[in-house]
Amino acid sequence: MEVELLTQHEALARQRVDVASIFAEHHVGLVRLALLMVGDQASAEDIVQEAFERTHAGRSRIRDADKALAYVRSSVLNGCRSTLRRRARGFRRGVPYEPPAGSAESAALVGEERREVLLALRALPRRQREALTLRYYFDLPDQEVADAMGIGASTVRSTITRGLAALARALGEDA
């Protein structure tokens, strides 16, 4: 077993690495970083927690306390890369990754679906677009939609039916 001799400066620097204070100050920001990288909150929190565990376990090896945050940040990024590699292997094996319902990735997917619906809605004829918007976005009953558009309630219902069918076709769904 080798005995490592430290200079007094190095010994003081190692003692000053306060992982708890780094955690208190930077935990939220590091979770956000991981969340942007991996796309879901649970994985991001796990990655950051593991990074702090490794930092705490190896704090005696950190020579410069000022670089401890950089070490943790690097550890978080490496954890993210590892997580993404594991997910990629799952995709190659045919087991797709499904994020938790409330994750940033699912929010992005919902945003993408919303964008597709809006594009399909814009492609509809004006009357269908107006009827669908008034009925489903503003949640107006048929009679109020009819009054706003200056047409009959039965015309509103048939226009909405045709508009929904056209949207379903444009989005590739069964009507």
C-alpha positions as a LaTeX table, in Angstrom:
\begin{tabular}{lrrr}
\hline
Residue & $x$ (\AA) & $y$ (\AA) & $z$ (\AA) \\
\hline
Met1 & 0.00 & 0.00 & 0.00 \\
Glu2 & 1.40 & 3.35 & $-1.04$ \\
Val3 & 1.19 & 6.32 & 1.21 \\
Glu4 & 0.50 & 9.55 & $-0.62$ \\
Leu5 & 2.16 & 12.62 & 0.80 \\
Leu6 & 0.23 & 15.82 & 0.32 \\
Thr7 & 1.42 & 19.34 & 0.55 \\
Gln8 & $-0.35$ & 21.41 & 3.15 \\
His9 & $-2.12$ & 23.36 & 0.38 \\
Glu10 & $-3.44$ & 20.17 & $-1.26$ \\
Ala11 & $-4.63$ & 18.82 & 2.07 \\
Leu12 & $-6.55$ & 22.03 & 2.79 \\
Ala13 & $-8.04$ & 22.05 & $-0.72$ \\
Arg14 & $-9.33$ & 18.51 & $-0.29$ \\
Gln15 & $-10.89$ & 19.37 & 3.03 \\
Arg16 & $-12.71$ & 22.35 & 1.50 \\
Val17 & $-14.64$ & 20.27 & $-1.04$ \\
Asp18 & $-18.08$ & 20.57 & 0.48 \\
Val19 & $-20.30$ & 18.37 & $-1.67$ \\
Ala20 & $-23.38$ & 19.31 & 0.39 \\
Ser21 & $-23.03$ & 23.00 & $-0.41$ \\
Ile22 & $-22.45$ & 22.25 & $-4.10$ \\
Phe23 & $-25.58$ & 20.11 & $-4.02$ \\
Ala24 & $-27.62$ & 22.85 & $-2.32$ \\
Glu25 & $-26.51$ & 25.52 & $-4.78$ \\
His26 & $-26.45$ & 23.62 & $-8.06$ \\
His27 & $-28.77$ & 20.62 & $-7.82$ \\
Val28 & $-31.73$ & 22.24 & $-9.60$ \\
Gly29 & $-29.58$ & 23.56 & $-12.45$ \\
Leu30 & $-27.90$ & 20.20 & $-12.92$ \\
Val31 & $-31.27$ & 18.41 & $-12.99$ \\
Arg32 & $-32.40$ & 20.87 & $-15.67$ \\
Leu33 & $-29.26$ & 20.17 & $-17.66$ \\
Ala34 & $-29.85$ & 16.43 & $-17.43$ \\
Leu35 & $-33.52$ & 16.90 & $-18.28$ \\
Leu36 & $-32.61$ & 18.70 & $-21.48$ \\
Met37 & $-30.23$ & 15.92 & $-22.37$ \\
Val38 & $-32.30$ & 12.81 & $-21.58$ \\
Gly39 & $-35.84$ & 14.12 & $-21.86$ \\
Asp40 & $-37.51$ & 12.90 & $-18.68$ \\
Gln41 & $-37.49$ & 14.12 & $-15.10$ \\
Ala42 & $-37.02$ & 10.79 & $-13.33$ \\
Ser43 & $-33.93$ & 9.83 & $-15.33$ \\
Ala44 & $-32.51$ & 13.34 & $-14.94$ \\
Glu45 & $-32.87$ & 13.23 & $-11.16$ \\
Asp46 & $-31.31$ & 9.76 & $-11.01$ \\
Ile47 & $-28.34$ & 10.87 & $-13.10$ \\
Val48 & $-27.68$ & 13.92 & $-10.93$ \\
Gln49 & $-28.04$ & 11.90 & $-7.74$ \\
Glu50 & $-25.53$ & 9.33 & $-8.97$ \\
Ala51 & $-23.12$ & 12.11 & $-9.98$ \\
Phe52 & $-23.26$ & 13.57 & $-6.48$ \\
Glu53 & $-22.82$ & 10.12 & $-4.93$ \\
Arg54 & $-19.68$ & 9.53 & $-7.00$ \\
Thr55 & $-18.39$ & 13.01 & $-6.17$ \\
His56 & $-18.96$ & 12.51 & $-2.47$ \\
Ala57 & $-17.26$ & 9.12 & $-2.51$ \\
Gly58 & $-14.25$ & 10.51 & $-4.38$ \\
Arg59 & $-14.05$ & 13.95 & $-2.79$ \\
Ser60 & $-10.67$ & 13.17 & $-1.25$ \\
Arg61 & $-9.23$ & 12.80 & $-4.77$ \\
Ile62 & $-10.39$ & 16.25 & $-5.89$ \\
Arg63 & $-7.31$ & 18.45 & $-5.69$ \\
Asp64 & $-8.95$ & 21.79 & $-6.37$ \\
Ala65 & $-12.20$ & 22.64 & $-4.58$ \\
Asp66 & $-12.94$ & 25.29 & $-7.21$ \\
Lys67 & $-13.14$ & 22.56 & $-9.85$ \\
Ala68 & $-15.55$ & 20.35 & $-7.91$ \\
Leu69 & $-18.61$ & 21.81 & $-9.66$ \\
Ala70 & $-16.98$ & 21.23 & $-13.04$ \\
Tyr71 & $-16.34$ & 17.64 & $-12.00$ \\
Val72 & $-19.99$ & 17.14 & $-10.98$ \\
Arg73 & $-21.21$ & 18.77 & $-14.20$ \\
Ser74 & $-18.95$ & 16.52 & $-16.24$ \\
Ser75 & $-20.21$ & 13.52 & $-14.31$ \\
Val76 & $-23.82$ & 14.52 & $-15.04$ \\
Leu77 & $-23.09$ & 14.82 & $-18.76$ \\
Asn78 & $-21.36$ & 11.44 & $-18.78$ \\
Gly79 & $-24.36$ & 9.93 & $-16.99$ \\
Cys80 & $-26.66$ & 11.42 & $-19.62$ \\
Arg81 & $-24.56$ & 9.97 & $-22.41$ \\
Ser82 & $-24.65$ & 6.55 & $-20.78$ \\
Thr83 & $-28.42$ & 6.73 & $-20.39$ \\
Leu84 & $-28.85$ & 7.75 & $-24.02$ \\
Arg85 & $-26.57$ & 4.90 & $-25.16$ \\
Arg86 & $-28.64$ & 2.38 & $-23.18$ \\
Arg87 & $-31.80$ & 3.75 & $-24.78$ \\
Ala88 & $-30.25$ & 3.54 & $-28.24$ \\
Arg89 & $-29.38$ & $-0.12$ & $-27.63$ \\
Gly90 & $-33.00$ & $-0.68$ & $-26.64$ \\
Phe91 & $-34.16$ & 0.88 & $-29.92$ \\
Arg92 & $-31.84$ & $-1.37$ & $-31.91$ \\
Arg93 & $-33.28$ & $-4.39$ & $-30.11$ \\
Gly94 & $-36.80$ & $-3.25$ & $-30.91$ \\
Val95 & $-37.75$ & $-2.18$ & $-27.39$ \\
Pro96 & $-38.63$ & 1.50 & $-27.77$ \\
Tyr97 & $-38.14$ & 3.84 & $-24.86$ \\
Glu98 & $-41.40$ & 5.30 & $-23.60$ \\
Pro99 & $-41.00$ & 8.36 & $-21.39$ \\
Pro100 & $-43.13$ & 8.90 & $-18.30$ \\
Ala101 & $-46.39$ & 10.71 & $-19.03$ \\
Gly102 & $-45.27$ & 13.99 & $-17.50$ \\
Ser103 & $-41.78$ & 14.17 & $-19.02$ \\
Ala104 & $-40.33$ & 16.86 & $-21.23$ \\
Glu105 & $-40.11$ & 14.33 & $-24.05$ \\
Ser106 & $-43.81$ & 13.56 & $-23.86$ \\
Ala107 & $-44.51$ & 17.30 & $-23.74$ \\
Ala108 & $-42.44$ & 17.69 & $-26.90$ \\
Leu109 & $-44.36$ & 14.87 & $-28.57$ \\
Val110 & $-47.65$ & 16.48 & $-27.58$ \\
Gly111 & $-46.34$ & 19.77 & $-28.97$ \\
Glu112 & $-45.44$ & 18.06 & $-32.24$ \\
Glu113 & $-48.87$ & 16.44 & $-32.47$ \\
Arg114 & $-50.48$ & 19.81 & $-31.78$ \\
Arg115 & $-48.40$ & 21.39 & $-34.55$ \\
Glu116 & $-49.52$ & 18.67 & $-37.00$ \\
Val117 & $-53.15$ & 19.23 & $-36.06$ \\
Leu118 & $-52.79$ & 22.99 & $-36.53$ \\
Leu119 & $-51.21$ & 22.50 & $-39.95$ \\
Ala120 & $-53.99$ & 20.13 & $-40.97$ \\
Leu121 & $-56.58$ & 22.58 & $-39.63$ \\
Arg122 & $-55.08$ & 25.41 & $-41.69$ \\
Ala123 & $-55.42$ & 23.30 & $-44.82$ \\
Leu124 & $-59.21$ & 22.95 & $-44.36$ \\
Pro125 & $-61.68$ & 25.21 & $-46.15$ \\
Arg126 & $-62.41$ & 28.43 & $-44.24$ \\
Arg127 & $-65.91$ & 27.42 & $-43.10$ \\
Gln128 & $-64.79$ & 24.06 & $-41.72$ \\
Arg129 & $-61.80$ & 25.65 & $-40.02$ \\
Glu130 & $-63.98$ & 28.31 & $-38.38$ \\
Ala131 & $-66.64$ & 25.84 & $-37.27$ \\
Leu132 & $-64.11$ & 23.46 & $-35.73$ \\
Thr133 & $-62.25$ & 26.28 & $-34.01$ \\
Leu134 & $-65.38$ & 27.83 & $-32.54$ \\
Arg135 & $-66.76$ & 24.48 & $-31.44$ \\
Tyr136 & $-63.67$ & 22.82 & $-30.00$ \\
Tyr137 & $-61.27$ & 25.65 & $-29.14$ \\
Phe138 & $-63.82$ & 28.07 & $-27.73$ \\
Asp139 & $-66.16$ & 25.25 & $-26.64$ \\
Leu140 & $-69.24$ & 26.97 & $-28.03$ \\
Pro141 & $-72.51$ & 25.08 & $-28.53$ \\
Asp142 & $-73.79$ & 24.59 & $-32.08$ \\
Gln143 & $-76.26$ & 27.48 & $-31.88$ \\
Glu144 & $-73.61$ & 29.98 & $-30.80$ \\
Val145 & $-71.29$ & 28.77 & $-33.55$ \\
Ala146 & $-74.17$ & 29.19 & $-36.02$ \\
Asp147 & $-74.85$ & 32.71 & $-34.76$ \\
Ala148 & $-71.18$ & 33.66 & $-35.00$ \\
Met149 & $-70.86$ & 32.30 & $-38.53$ \\
Gly150 & $-74.24$ & 33.47 & $-39.76$ \\
Ile151 & $-75.42$ & 29.98 & $-40.77$ \\
Gly152 & $-77.95$ & 27.49 & $-39.40$ \\
Ala153 & $-77.24$ & 25.08 & $-36.54$ \\
Ser154 & $-77.78$ & 22.05 & $-38.79$ \\
Thr155 & $-75.25$ & 23.49 & $-41.25$ \\
Val156 & $-72.79$ & 23.87 & $-38.36$ \\
Arg157 & $-73.22$ & 20.22 & $-37.40$ \\
Ser158 & $-72.71$ & 18.97 & $-40.96$ \\
Thr159 & $-69.73$ & 21.32 & $-41.47$ \\
Ile160 & $-68.13$ & 20.05 & $-38.25$ \\
Thr161 & $-68.71$ & 16.44 & $-39.28$ \\
Arg162 & $-67.10$ & 17.04 & $-42.68$ \\
Gly163 & $-64.26$ & 19.01 & $-41.07$ \\
Leu164 & $-63.50$ & 16.24 & $-38.57$ \\
Ala165 & $-63.47$ & 13.66 & $-41.35$ \\
Ala166 & $-61.09$ & 15.84 & $-43.41$ \\
Leu167 & $-58.81$ & 16.29 & $-40.35$ \\
Ala168 & $-58.77$ & 12.55 & $-39.75$ \\
Arg169 & $-57.78$ & 11.92 & $-43.37$ \\
Ala170 & $-55.08$ & 14.60 & $-43.24$ \\
Leu171 & $-53.65$ & 13.15 & $-40.04$ \\
Gly172 & $-53.83$ & 9.58 & $-41.33$ \\
Glu173 & $-56.36$ & 8.40 & $-38.76$ \\
Asp174 & $-59.44$ & 6.27 & $-39.31$ \\
Ala175 & $-62.54$ & 8.43 & $-39.46$ \\
\hline
\end{tabular}
